[in-house]
Amino acid sequence: MAGGTGQRCWPLSRKARPKQFHDFLGQGKSLLQATAERFEHIIPQANMWVVTQAPYAEEVKKQLPFLKEAQLLCEPTAKHTAPCIAYAGYKIAAKYPHAQVVITPADHTVEQVVLFTQAIEEALRATASADHLAILGVHATNPATGYGYVTFEEQEGTIKQVREFVEKPSLEQAKTYLSRGNYAWHTGIVVGYVATLLRQYQAHLPALWRGFEQGKALLNTCQEQAFIETLYQSLALVSFDHGILEKVTNLFLIRCTDIGWSDIGTWKGLYESMEKDQQGNAIQGRVTALATKNCMIRSTGDTLVATYGIENLTIVQHGQVVMVCPKDQEQQVKQLVEHLAAQGQEAYL
C-alpha cells in the first residue's frame, strides 16, 4: 500500500510527494524502495503489487522500475485502506485464486530483516492450513494512540490467538492496555489466503464486497480503469482495521519482539528509531548543534541548521520552510498547518 497523501511528517512529506517516497533514514533509498527490498527475501519481484493513487504512478515506476503495468494499481482517489486492499485482493484472486498474500504498508521501517523474514514465513505457515488471517504484532512500549492494539491468548510460542482488536484507542484505553501486558501493536501487516480475505469482506463490509463483485469480470481487461473510477465514486471511506480486523474472529497474531519495526508517522517516531549522539540528539543533514540536548534536527540540501542552548525540540528544514516545535507536542502542529493552509500555502499534517 503506497497511496498516502502526505498528511504526516510535514514539511518534508507533502501532498505532491508523501513520505513513502522519501529517504527518512539517510540510507540512500526511500521507504517504498526499502519495503520492496526486504520482501525480495520472501516474494519474487514478479509477484509484488503496488496500490497507489494515479498522481503517484510515475514516481512509483521510477522508484521501482521492475514493476510491470499489471503490477501497479491506481486508485482514482483515496478511500482509506479497506477499498485499497479489496482492489488488490480482487486483482490477485482473478489471476491466482489459490494465492497466499502479504499485505503491507510501504512507509514503515524494519531494522532486523532476517528476523522479519522469519516472522513472515511463520505467518505464511500458520495460515497455510487454516481459514485464518494472521497479523504481525510488536511489543507495545508506550500508550501510543496511533496504532491498533491486539489482545491475545496467553499460550506458548509466537503464534497467538487474537481475543480482540481495537483500532487507535483513546489515551486512557491505551494506558489500560499497556498495564495489562498481553497487548501488542499491530504493524499493519496481514497474511492469509486471498480467498479468506475476500470472504471477510463479504461478511463484514458487504456493500464494498458487492461493488467489486459486480465488476470483477472487468478486472485485468481494458475496461478495468473505467470500472474502478465509477466504483470509487460510491465507496465509503473505511479502514481495513476498523472494517475487517475489529470484526474477524479467526485471527492469529505473530508476536515479534525484536525486528526493529517502526511506523514513521511522526518526527518523534523517527527520533526514537534513530541513533543518537552523546547528548541524545538525532541529527540528519548539515547541522551544528551546541549545548543542545534530546532534539530531532534535520536539514536537507546545503542549508545549515545551527542550534544553541535548546532541548526536547523537533527542528525540520525543507526548502524554504523550517518547522520548530516541542518534541512531545508535535500533534499540535496541526494548528500551524491549518493557519498556513488558510493563507493559501501548501501545508499538510
Secondary structure, DSSP 8 states (H G I E B T S, - for coil): -----S-SSTTTSBTTB-GGGS-TTSSSS-HHHHHHHHHTTTS-GGG--EEEEGGGHHHHHHH-TT--GGGEEEESS---HHHHHHHHHHHHHHH-TT-EEEE--SSEEES-HHHHHHHHHHHHHHHHTSS-EEEEEEE--S--SSSEEEEE---SSSEEEEEEEEES--HHHHHHHHHHS-EEEEEEEEEEEHHHHHHHHHHH-HHHHHHHHHHGGGTTSTTHHHHHHHHHHH-----HIIIIITT-SSEEEEEESSS-EEE--SHHHHHHHS---TTS-EEESSEEEES-BS-EEEE-TT--EEEES-BSEEEEEETTEEEEEEGGGGGGHHHHHHHHHHTT-----
